């Protein structure tokens, strides 16, 4: 049996390796020339894997929700602008009294379906005009509704004045 001494080559190599690995010197036993390097325990590895199994799906779901809300917000703005345009055109052109109307508008690569309906306003002799614009975002359907009141008496006065 051979012992390592501070002057032997084996002692010096072991000492240098320990200093590089974990910043400590002289961690080897004098009885044997073996070195013990620290590592994670099985419990620590399993705890880290459990933590990652919980965090990674939650982070991916958060990214999905953020992406969906951004896409819906952009398309909702476009749909509100289109509904406002359809409502204004219908009011000016006075074609809202001819029943339910519908159509499709393409903005870029997206398609928006609109429907214009007219109902009697219960308080006065007015008509409630409602435009609903439907659009899709990531496989789900959404809609925007805008409404205004129109006076059918003003429509008769304008058409009677032009004849």
N, CA and C atoms as an extended XYZ file, in Angstrom:
489
Properties=species:S:1:pos:R:3:atomname:S:1:resname:S:1:resid:I:1 pbc="F F F"
N         0.835       -1.168        0.000 N   UNK     1
C         0.000        0.000        0.000 CA  UNK     1
C         0.880        1.230        0.000 C   UNK     1
N         0.493        2.162       -0.828 N   UNK     2
C         1.326        3.327       -1.022 CA  UNK     2
C         0.530        4.560       -0.604 C   UNK     2
N         1.148        5.438        0.132 N   UNK     3
C         0.518        6.676        0.562 CA  UNK     3
C         1.045        7.830       -0.260 C   UNK     3
N         0.185        8.788       -0.511 N   UNK     4
C         0.623        9.973       -1.232 CA  UNK     4
C         1.135       10.989       -0.228 C   UNK     4
N         2.154       11.615       -0.571 N   UNK     5
C         2.713       12.667        0.280 CA  UNK     5
C         2.601       13.981       -0.463 C   UNK     5
N         2.719       15.083        0.261 N   UNK     6
C         2.636       16.371       -0.427 CA  UNK     6
C         3.681       16.545       -1.510 C   UNK     6
N         4.738       15.795       -1.463 N   UNK     7
C         5.788       15.958       -2.462 CA  UNK     7
C         5.621       15.006       -3.647 C   UNK     7
N         4.698       14.042       -3.549 N   UNK     8
C         4.545       13.090       -4.639 CA  UNK     8
C         3.708       13.677       -5.762 C   UNK     8
N         3.844       13.087       -6.947 N   UNK     9
C         3.112       13.565       -8.138 CA  UNK     9
C         1.616       13.352       -7.998 C   UNK     9
N         1.166       12.230       -7.438 N   UNK    10
C        -0.248       11.921       -7.319 CA  UNK    10
C        -0.940       12.930       -6.422 C   UNK    10
N        -0.305       13.271       -5.341 N   UNK    11
C        -0.877       14.267       -4.420 CA  UNK    11
C        -1.045       15.613       -5.132 C   UNK    11
N        -0.079       16.022       -5.890 N   UNK    12
C        -0.121       17.326       -6.563 CA  UNK    12
C        -1.204       17.345       -7.631 C   UNK    12
N        -1.354       16.282       -8.414 N   UNK    13
C        -2.385       16.213       -9.452 CA  UNK    13
C        -3.760       16.252       -8.812 C   UNK    13
N        -3.988       15.477       -7.760 N   UNK    14
C        -5.274       15.456       -7.067 CA  UNK    14
C        -5.575       16.820       -6.473 C   UNK    14
N        -4.596       17.434       -5.891 N   UNK    15
C        -4.775       18.750       -5.268 CA  UNK    15
C        -5.143       19.798       -6.316 C   UNK    15
N        -4.468       19.782       -7.484 N   UNK    16
C        -4.770       20.736       -8.552 CA  UNK    16
C        -6.174       20.510       -9.106 C   UNK    16
N        -6.593       19.258       -9.266 N   UNK    17
C        -7.919       18.966       -9.781 CA  UNK    17
C        -9.002       19.450       -8.814 C   UNK    17
N        -8.822       19.234       -7.558 N   UNK    18
C        -9.780       19.718       -6.570 CA  UNK    18
C        -9.881       21.235       -6.586 C   UNK    18
N        -8.797       21.906       -6.716 N   UNK    19
C        -8.809       23.363       -6.739 CA  UNK    19
C        -9.567       23.875       -7.957 C   UNK    19
N        -9.477       23.176       -9.090 N   UNK    20
C       -10.194       23.597      -10.293 CA  UNK    20
C       -11.673       23.269      -10.222 C   UNK    20
N       -12.014       22.094       -9.688 N   UNK    21
C       -13.393       21.640       -9.710 CA  UNK    21
C       -14.265       22.433       -8.764 C   UNK    21
N       -13.907       22.490       -7.502 N   UNK    22
C       -14.818       23.141       -6.571 CA  UNK    22
C       -14.157       24.228       -5.730 C   UNK    22
N       -13.028       24.685       -6.127 N   UNK    23
C       -12.416       25.815       -5.449 CA  UNK    23
C       -11.773       25.464       -4.119 C   UNK    23
N       -11.742       24.226       -3.721 N   UNK    24
C       -11.119       23.823       -2.458 CA  UNK    24
C        -9.890       22.994       -2.761 C   UNK    24
N        -8.947       23.121       -1.918 N   UNK    25
C        -7.761       22.278       -2.020 CA  UNK    25
C        -7.745       21.311       -0.849 C   UNK    25
N        -7.003       20.280       -0.968 N   UNK    26
C        -6.797       19.301        0.106 CA  UNK    26
C        -8.085       18.623        0.533 C   UNK    26
N        -8.975       18.285       -0.391 N   UNK    27
C       -10.190       17.590       -0.014 CA  UNK    27
C       -10.062       16.080       -0.170 C   UNK    27
N        -8.938       15.597       -0.580 N   UNK    28
C        -8.745       14.163       -0.748 CA  UNK    28
C        -8.247       13.559        0.566 C   UNK    28
N        -8.552       12.295        0.777 N   UNK    29
C        -8.114       11.581        1.971 CA  UNK    29
C        -6.671       11.145        1.793 C   UNK    29
N        -5.939       11.147        2.894 N   UNK    30
C        -4.555       10.711        2.825 CA  UNK    30
C        -4.443        9.200        2.703 C   UNK    30
N        -5.453        8.461        3.208 N   UNK    31
C        -5.361        7.014        3.159 CA  UNK    31
C        -5.539        6.470        1.744 C   UNK    31
N        -6.320        7.136        0.954 N   UNK    32
C        -6.530        6.730       -0.434 CA  UNK    32
C        -6.400        7.961       -1.320 C   UNK    32
N        -5.981        7.766       -2.513 N   UNK    33
C        -5.895        8.871       -3.440 CA  UNK    33
C        -7.192        8.880       -4.244 C   UNK    33
N        -8.272        9.318       -3.610 N   UNK    34
C        -9.563        9.462       -4.275 CA  UNK    34
C       -10.077       10.857       -3.985 C   UNK    34
N       -10.869       11.315       -4.868 N   UNK    35
C       -11.395       12.663       -4.725 CA  UNK    35
C       -12.911       12.589       -4.779 C   UNK    35
N       -13.610       13.303       -3.910 N   UNK    36
C       -15.056       13.319       -3.879 CA  UNK    36
C       -15.547       14.642       -4.448 C   UNK    36
N       -16.234       14.582       -5.578 N   UNK    37
C       -16.758       15.791       -6.212 CA  UNK    37
C       -18.238       15.874       -5.886 C   UNK    37
N       -18.704       17.061       -5.505 N   UNK    38
C       -20.112       17.255       -5.127 CA  UNK    38
C       -21.013       17.162       -6.343 C   UNK    38
N       -22.245       16.690       -6.118 N   UNK    39
C       -23.240       16.582       -7.184 CA  UNK    39
C       -24.621       16.784       -6.575 C   UNK    39
N       -25.636       16.883       -7.440 N   UNK    40
C       -27.010       17.011       -6.959 CA  UNK    40
C       -27.511       15.648       -6.494 C   UNK    40
N       -28.356       15.684       -5.495 N   UNK    41
C       -28.960       14.439       -5.042 CA  UNK    41
C       -30.156       14.112       -5.928 C   UNK    41
N       -30.631       12.901       -5.837 N   UNK    42
C       -31.791       12.489       -6.626 CA  UNK    42
C       -33.014       13.331       -6.265 C   UNK    42
N       -33.191       13.646       -5.006 N   UNK    43
C       -34.332       14.463       -4.587 CA  UNK    43
C       -34.261       15.864       -5.191 C   UNK    43
N       -33.074       16.433       -5.263 N   UNK    44
C       -32.931       17.768       -5.854 CA  UNK    44
C       -33.224       17.743       -7.355 C   UNK    44
N       -32.774       16.711       -8.038 N   UNK    45
C       -33.031       16.582       -9.479 CA  UNK    45
C       -34.525       16.404       -9.733 C   UNK    45
N       -35.178       15.559       -8.936 N   UNK    46
C       -36.617       15.340       -9.114 CA  UNK    46
C       -37.406       16.614       -8.804 C   UNK    46
N       -36.999       17.357       -7.791 N   UNK    47
C       -37.681       18.618       -7.467 CA  UNK    47
C       -37.527       19.620       -8.605 C   UNK    47
N       -36.337       19.695       -9.190 N   UNK    48
C       -36.121       20.607      -10.322 CA  UNK    48
C       -36.958       20.202      -11.530 C   UNK    48
N       -37.049       18.901      -11.796 N   UNK    49
C       -37.855       18.430      -12.924 CA  UNK    49
C       -39.343       18.688      -12.691 C   UNK    49
N       -39.815       18.516      -11.463 N   UNK    50
C       -41.210       18.812      -11.137 CA  UNK    50
C       -41.502       20.295      -11.319 C   UNK    50
N       -40.579       21.132      -10.875 N   UNK    51
C       -40.739       22.579      -11.047 CA  UNK    51
C       -40.830       22.945      -12.526 C   UNK    51
N       -39.963       22.370      -13.352 N   UNK    52
C       -40.004       22.647      -14.794 CA  UNK    52
C       -41.276       22.091      -15.435 C   UNK    52
N       -41.755       20.950      -14.947 N   UNK    53
C       -42.989       20.373      -15.501 CA  UNK    53
C       -44.192       21.269      -15.212 C   UNK    53
N       -44.123       22.055      -14.166 N   UNK    54
C       -45.218       22.973      -13.843 CA  UNK    54
C       -45.035       24.308      -14.558 C   UNK    54
N       -43.826       24.830      -14.577 N   UNK    55
C       -43.569       26.177      -15.095 CA  UNK    55
C       -43.652       26.243      -16.619 C   UNK    55
N       -43.107       25.281      -17.327 N   UNK    56
C       -43.062       25.363      -18.793 CA  UNK    56
C       -44.468       25.369      -19.414 C   UNK    56
N       -45.390       24.464      -19.057 N   UNK    57
C       -46.741       24.561      -19.637 CA  UNK    57
C       -47.462       25.858      -19.262 C   UNK    57
N       -47.255       26.333      -18.037 N   UNK    58
C       -47.892       27.592      -17.637 CA  UNK    58
C       -47.349       28.761      -18.454 C   UNK    58
N       -46.060       28.783      -18.714 N   UNK    59
C       -45.472       29.857      -19.516 CA  UNK    59
C       -45.954       29.794      -20.965 C   UNK    59
N       -46.073       28.601      -21.510 N   UNK    60
C       -46.567       28.457      -22.884 CA  UNK    60
C       -48.023       28.899      -22.984 C   UNK    60
N       -48.829       28.545      -21.991 N   UNK    61
C       -50.230       28.975      -21.991 CA  UNK    61
C       -50.338       30.495      -21.863 C   UNK    61
N       -49.476       31.097      -21.070 N   UNK    62
C       -49.475       32.559      -20.948 CA  UNK    62
C       -49.123       33.218      -22.274 C   UNK    62
N       -48.168       32.661      -23.006 N   UNK    63
C       -47.830       33.196      -24.325 CA  UNK    63
C       -48.991       33.038      -25.303 C   UNK    63
N       -49.690       31.916      -25.217 N   UNK    64
C       -50.847       31.688      -26.091 CA  UNK    64
C       -51.954       32.701      -25.803 C   UNK    64
N       -52.244       32.930      -24.533 N   UNK    65
C       -53.288       33.888      -24.157 CA  UNK    65
C       -52.896       35.298      -24.589 C   UNK    65
N       -51.637       35.654      -24.412 N   UNK    66
C       -51.183       36.988      -24.827 CA  UNK    66
C       -51.287       37.155      -26.341 C   UNK    66
N       -50.924       36.123      -27.074 N   UNK    67
C       -51.021       36.182      -28.534 CA  UNK    67
C       -52.473       36.322      -28.980 C   UNK    67
N       -53.363       35.541      -28.376 N   UNK    68
C       -54.786       35.609      -28.730 CA  UNK    68
C       -55.374       36.971      -28.405 C   UNK    68
N       -55.060       37.508      -27.241 N   UNK    69
C       -55.633       38.807      -26.878 CA  UNK    69
C       -55.127       39.914      -27.788 C   UNK    69
N       -53.877       39.837      -28.206 N   UNK    70
C       -53.364       40.825      -29.154 CA  UNK    70
C       -54.042       40.736      -30.504 C   UNK    70
N       -54.230       39.525      -30.989 N   UNK    71
C       -54.890       39.326      -32.278 CA  UNK    71
C       -56.347       39.772      -32.229 C   UNK    71
N       -57.053       39.435      -31.142 N   UNK    72
C       -58.452       39.843      -31.001 CA  UNK    72
C       -58.556       41.369      -30.912 C   UNK    72
N       -57.639       42.006      -30.204 N   UNK    73
C       -57.679       43.460      -30.075 CA  UNK    73
C       -57.498       44.151      -31.425 C   UNK    73
N       -56.573       43.661      -32.219 N   UNK    74
C       -56.353       44.267      -33.539 CA  UNK    74
C       -57.574       44.085      -34.429 C   UNK    74
N       -58.117       42.876      -34.461 N   UNK    75
C       -59.277       42.618      -35.322 CA  UNK    75
C       -60.529       43.299      -34.805 C   UNK    75
N       -60.645       43.476      -33.502 N   UNK    76
C       -61.802       44.172      -32.943 CA  UNK    76
C       -61.777       45.642      -33.355 C   UNK    76
N       -60.608       46.233      -33.386 N   UNK    77
C       -60.495       47.614      -33.854 CA  UNK    77
C       -60.910       47.756      -35.308 C   UNK    77
N       -60.469       46.820      -36.148 N   UNK    78
C       -60.846       46.840      -37.565 CA  UNK    78
C       -62.346       46.614      -37.702 C   UNK    78
N       -62.900       45.678      -36.936 N   UNK    79
C       -64.340       45.391      -37.012 CA  UNK    79
C       -65.166       46.592      -36.560 C   UNK    79
N       -64.730       47.298      -35.530 N   UNK    80
C       -65.458       48.487      -35.072 CA  UNK    80
C       -65.417       49.585      -36.131 C   UNK    80
N       -64.280       49.743      -36.788 N   UNK    81
C       -64.181       50.738      -37.861 CA  UNK    81
C       -65.098       50.376      -39.022 C   UNK    81
N       -65.154       49.086      -39.390 N   UNK    82
C       -66.038       48.649      -40.473 CA  UNK    82
C       -67.508       48.811      -40.094 C   UNK    82
N       -67.861       48.488      -38.846 N   UNK    83
C       -69.246       48.653      -38.407 CA  UNK    83
C       -69.656       50.122      -38.437 C   UNK    83
N       -68.759       50.993      -38.021 N   UNK    84
C       -69.045       52.433      -38.071 CA  UNK    84
C       -69.248       52.898      -39.507 C   UNK    84
N       -68.415       52.399      -40.411 N   UNK    85
C       -68.543       52.792      -41.819 CA  UNK    85
C       -69.862       52.306      -42.420 C   UNK    85
N       -70.240       51.034      -42.151 N   UNK    86
C       -71.498       50.483      -42.683 CA  UNK    86
C       -72.687       51.253      -42.108 C   UNK    86
N       -72.642       51.553      -40.824 N   UNK    87
C       -73.739       52.283      -40.178 CA  UNK    87
C       -73.871       53.692      -40.756 C   UNK    87
N       -72.751       54.383      -40.944 N   UNK    88
C       -72.800       55.730      -41.518 CA  UNK    88
C       -73.295       55.716      -42.965 C   UNK    88
N       -72.800       54.764      -43.747 N   UNK    89
C       -73.247       54.686      -45.143 CA  UNK    89
C       -74.736       54.375      -45.226 C   UNK    89
N       -75.212       53.489      -44.380 N   UNK    90
C       -76.637       53.138      -44.402 CA  UNK    90
C       -77.504       54.311      -43.979 C   UNK    90
N       -77.050       55.070      -43.016 N   UNK    91
C       -77.820       56.231      -42.561 CA  UNK    91
C       -77.861       57.305      -43.640 C   UNK    91
N       -76.747       57.553      -44.276 N   UNK    92
C       -76.687       58.591      -45.314 CA  UNK    92
C       -77.441       58.162      -46.568 C   UNK    92
N       -77.291       56.912      -46.956 N   UNK    93
C       -77.929       56.426      -48.181 CA  UNK    93
C       -79.402       56.088      -47.966 C   UNK    93
N       -79.836       56.091      -46.728 N   UNK    94
C       -81.231       55.802      -46.344 CA  UNK    94
C       -81.718       54.454      -46.880 C   UNK    94
N       -80.834       53.464      -46.884 N   UNK    95
C       -81.248       52.131      -47.332 CA  UNK    95
C       -81.501       51.206      -46.147 C   UNK    95
N       -81.563       51.723      -44.950 N   UNK    96
C       -81.744       50.902      -43.760 CA  UNK    96
C       -83.181       50.436      -43.581 C   UNK    96
N       -84.126       51.057      -44.257 N   UNK    97
C       -85.529       50.671      -44.079 CA  UNK    97
C       -85.956       49.539      -45.013 C   UNK    97
N       -85.034       48.974      -45.754 N   UNK    98
C       -85.395       47.916      -46.699 CA  UNK    98
C       -85.159       46.516      -46.125 C   UNK    98
N       -85.139       46.368      -44.805 N   UNK    99
C       -84.989       45.046      -44.178 CA  UNK    99
C       -83.555       44.758      -43.797 C   UNK    99
N       -83.321       43.531      -43.434 N   UNK   100
C       -81.982       43.111      -43.010 CA  UNK   100
C       -81.051       43.030      -44.207 C   UNK   100
N       -79.869       43.576      -44.031 N   UNK   101
C       -78.852       43.548      -45.084 CA  UNK   101
C       -77.603       42.903      -44.507 C   UNK   101
N       -76.817       42.326      -45.385 N   UNK   102
C       -75.566       41.710      -44.932 CA  UNK   102
C       -74.546       41.755      -46.051 C   UNK   102
N       -73.301       41.524      -45.676 N   UNK   103
C       -72.227       41.542      -46.651 CA  UNK   103
C       -70.931       41.064      -46.026 C   UNK   103
N       -69.903       41.049      -46.842 N   UNK   104
C       -68.575       40.626      -46.397 CA  UNK   104
C       -67.566       41.650      -46.870 C   UNK   104
N       -66.651       42.007      -45.973 N   UNK   105
C       -65.579       42.941      -46.300 CA  UNK   105
C       -64.261       42.232      -46.028 C   UNK   105
N       -63.329       42.353      -46.963 N   UNK   106
C       -62.003       41.758      -46.785 CA  UNK   106
C       -61.005       42.873      -46.518 C   UNK   106
N       -60.341       42.782      -45.398 N   UNK   107
C       -59.283       43.729      -45.022 CA  UNK   107
C       -57.987       42.948      -44.952 C   UNK   107
N       -57.087       43.189      -45.890 N   UNK   108
C       -55.852       42.404      -45.931 CA  UNK   108
C       -56.188       40.965      -46.266 C   UNK   108
N       -55.817       40.067      -45.394 N   UNK   109
C       -56.137       38.654      -45.609 CA  UNK   109
C       -57.289       38.191      -44.721 C   UNK   109
N       -57.865       39.114      -43.968 N   UNK   110
C       -58.942       38.763      -43.037 CA  UNK   110
C       -60.304       39.109      -43.619 C   UNK   110
N       -61.289       38.299      -43.277 N   UNK   111
C       -62.648       38.481      -43.770 CA  UNK   111
C       -63.575       38.836      -42.610 C   UNK   111
N       -64.382       39.880      -42.812 N   UNK   112
C       -65.323       40.340      -41.804 CA  UNK   112
C       -66.726       40.285      -42.395 C   UNK   112
N       -67.658       39.632      -41.683 N   UNK   113
C       -69.044       39.513      -42.131 CA  UNK   113
C       -69.895       40.492      -41.329 C   UNK   113
N       -70.688       41.301      -42.024 N   UNK   114
C       -71.517       42.268      -41.311 CA  UNK   114
C       -72.996       42.038      -41.618 C   UNK   114
N       -73.848       42.425      -40.658 N   UNK   115
C       -75.294       42.327      -40.792 CA  UNK   115
C       -75.910       43.598      -40.238 C   UNK   115
N       -76.780       44.226      -41.016 N   UNK   116
C       -77.482       45.440      -40.602 CA  UNK   116
C       -78.945       45.085      -40.361 C   UNK   116
N       -79.440       45.376      -39.175 N   UNK   117
C       -80.849       45.125      -38.855 CA  UNK   117
C       -81.496       46.417      -38.396 C   UNK   117
N       -82.792       46.504      -38.608 N   UNK   118
C       -83.574       47.675      -38.216 CA  UNK   118
C       -84.748       47.206      -37.359 C   UNK   118
N       -84.942       47.877      -36.207 N   UNK   119
C       -86.038       47.541      -35.300 CA  UNK   119
C       -86.757       48.829      -34.912 C   UNK   119
N       -87.997       48.693      -34.535 N   UNK   120
C       -88.751       49.853      -34.068 CA  UNK   120
C       -88.303       50.208      -32.658 C   UNK   120
N       -88.046       51.496      -32.449 N   UNK   121
C       -87.665       51.989      -31.126 CA  UNK   121
C       -88.930       52.137      -30.288 C   UNK   121
N       -88.995       51.567      -29.084 N   UNK   122
C       -90.251       51.553      -28.327 CA  UNK   122
C       -90.667       52.909      -27.772 C   UNK   122
N       -89.800       53.869      -27.683 N   UNK   123
C       -90.128       55.144      -27.049 CA  UNK   123
C       -90.739       56.126      -28.038 C   UNK   123
N       -90.106       56.330      -29.167 N   UNK   124
C       -90.558       57.294      -30.174 CA  UNK   124
C       -90.779       56.590      -31.503 C   UNK   124
N       -91.107       57.369      -32.480 N   UNK   125
C       -91.273       56.826      -33.833 CA  UNK   125
C       -89.905       56.826      -34.523 C   UNK   125
N       -88.981       56.125      -33.936 N   UNK   126
C       -87.613       56.054      -34.464 CA  UNK   126
C       -87.294       54.592      -34.763 C   UNK   126
N       -86.245       54.389      -35.498 N   UNK   127
C       -85.762       53.051      -35.825 CA  UNK   127
C       -84.378       52.856      -35.192 C   UNK   127
N       -84.184       51.691      -34.587 N   UNK   128
C       -82.883       51.327      -34.020 CA  UNK   128
C       -82.121       50.539      -35.073 C   UNK   128
N       -81.022       51.100      -35.556 N   UNK   129
C       -80.177       50.433      -36.545 CA  UNK   129
C       -78.997       49.783      -35.814 C   UNK   129
N       -78.801       48.518      -36.065 N   UNK   130
C       -77.711       47.784      -35.416 CA  UNK   130
C       -76.888       47.078      -36.475 C   UNK   130
N       -75.583       47.277      -36.400 N   UNK   131
C       -74.652       46.574      -37.282 CA  UNK   131
C       -73.834       45.628      -36.418 C   UNK   131
N       -73.807       44.368      -36.821 N   UNK   132
C       -72.967       43.382      -36.141 CA  UNK   132
C       -71.918       42.890      -37.130 C   UNK   132
N       -70.645       43.007      -36.736 N   UNK   133
C       -69.537       42.537      -37.566 CA  UNK   133
C       -68.920       41.339      -36.866 C   UNK   133
N       -68.856       40.218      -37.590 N   UNK   134
C       -68.288       38.987      -37.040 CA  UNK   134
C       -66.935       38.732      -37.680 C   UNK   134
N       -66.014       38.215      -36.855 N   UNK   135
C       -64.673       37.898      -37.342 CA  UNK   135
C       -64.129       36.717      -36.547 C   UNK   135
N       -63.103       36.086      -37.077 N   UNK   136
C       -62.495       34.920      -36.422 CA  UNK   136
C       -61.066       35.256      -36.021 C   UNK   136
N       -60.654       34.714      -34.869 N   UNK   137
C       -59.275       34.855      -34.402 CA  UNK   137
C       -58.861       33.549      -33.749 C   UNK   137
N       -57.871       32.904      -34.312 N   UNK   138
C       -57.327       31.636      -33.827 CA  UNK   138
C       -58.415       30.588      -33.605 C   UNK   138
N       -59.324       30.484      -34.555 N   UNK   139
C       -60.343       29.445      -34.516 CA  UNK   139
C       -61.585       29.766      -33.706 C   UNK   139
N       -61.669       30.930      -33.097 N   UNK   140
C       -62.846       31.329      -32.323 CA  UNK   140
C       -63.536       32.495      -33.021 C   UNK   140
N       -64.868       32.544      -32.929 N   UNK   141
C       -65.629       33.633      -33.539 CA  UNK   141
C       -65.902       34.718      -32.504 C   UNK   141
N       -65.763       35.963      -32.938 N   UNK   142
C       -66.024       37.133      -32.105 CA  UNK   142
C       -66.891       38.088      -32.902 C   UNK   142
N       -67.513       39.058      -32.212 N   UNK   143
C       -68.343       40.015      -32.931 CA  UNK   143
C       -68.314       41.374      -32.229 C   UNK   143
N       -68.621       42.392      -33.011 N   UNK   144
C       -68.728       43.771      -32.529 CA  UNK   144
C       -70.083       44.283      -32.985 C   UNK   144
N       -70.818       44.947      -32.078 N   UNK   145
C       -72.119       45.520      -32.430 CA  UNK   145
C       -72.088       47.026      -32.190 C   UNK   145
N       -72.597       47.759      -33.157 N   UNK   146
C       -72.789       49.203      -33.025 CA  UNK   146
C       -74.235       49.521      -33.375 C   UNK   146
N       -74.821       50.474      -32.648 N   UNK   147
C       -76.218       50.847      -32.878 CA  UNK   147
C       -76.360       52.356      -32.914 C   UNK   147
N       -77.396       52.802      -33.594 N   UNK   148
C       -77.766       54.216      -33.621 CA  UNK   148
C       -79.266       54.313      -33.878 C   UNK   148
N       -79.804       55.503      -33.660 N   UNK   149
C       -81.223       55.752      -33.932 CA  UNK   149
C       -81.362       56.554      -35.215 C   UNK   149
N       -82.367       56.200      -35.993 N   UNK   150
C       -82.654       56.926      -37.233 CA  UNK   150
C       -84.130       57.309      -37.222 C   UNK   150
N       -84.419       58.459      -37.789 N   UNK   151
C       -85.784       58.976      -37.816 CA  UNK   151
C       -86.406       58.685      -39.181 C   UNK   151
N       -87.411       57.810      -39.241 N   UNK   152
C       -88.034       57.510      -40.536 CA  UNK   152
C       -88.846       58.688      -41.075 C   UNK   152
N       -89.303       59.592      -40.194 N   UNK   153
C       -90.032       60.775      -40.666 CA  UNK   153
C       -89.124       61.695      -41.459 C   UNK   153
N       -87.863       61.791      -41.030 N   UNK   154
C       -86.905       62.601      -41.790 CA  UNK   154
C       -86.635       61.965      -43.135 C   UNK   154
N       -86.652       60.650      -43.204 N   UNK   155
C       -86.465       59.949      -44.467 CA  UNK   155
C       -87.602       60.267      -45.428 C   UNK   155
N       -88.860       60.266      -44.927 N   UNK   156
C       -90.003       60.584      -45.788 CA  UNK   156
C       -89.962       62.035      -46.237 C   UNK   156
N       -89.528       62.903      -45.367 N   UNK   157
C       -89.437       64.315      -45.727 CA  UNK   157
C       -88.376       64.519      -46.808 C   UNK   157
N       -87.223       63.826      -46.655 N   UNK   158
C       -86.168       63.996      -47.647 CA  UNK   158
C       -86.573       63.408      -48.981 C   UNK   158
N       -87.208       62.247      -48.994 N   UNK   159
C       -87.602       61.644      -50.271 CA  UNK   159
C       -88.759       62.421      -50.900 C   UNK   159
N       -89.640       62.967      -50.050 N   UNK   160
C       -90.739       63.766      -50.584 CA  UNK   160
C       -90.252       65.078      -51.142 C   UNK   160
N       -89.214       65.640      -50.594 N   UNK   161
C       -88.672       66.909      -51.064 CA  UNK   161
C       -87.927       66.751      -52.374 C   UNK   161
N       -87.377       65.585      -52.639 N   UNK   162
C       -86.619       65.406      -53.870 CA  UNK   162
C       -87.512       65.060      -55.051 C   UNK   162
N       -88.743       64.653      -54.799 N   UNK   163
C       -89.604       64.258      -55.923 CA  UNK   163
C       -90.271       65.415      -56.562 C   UNK   163
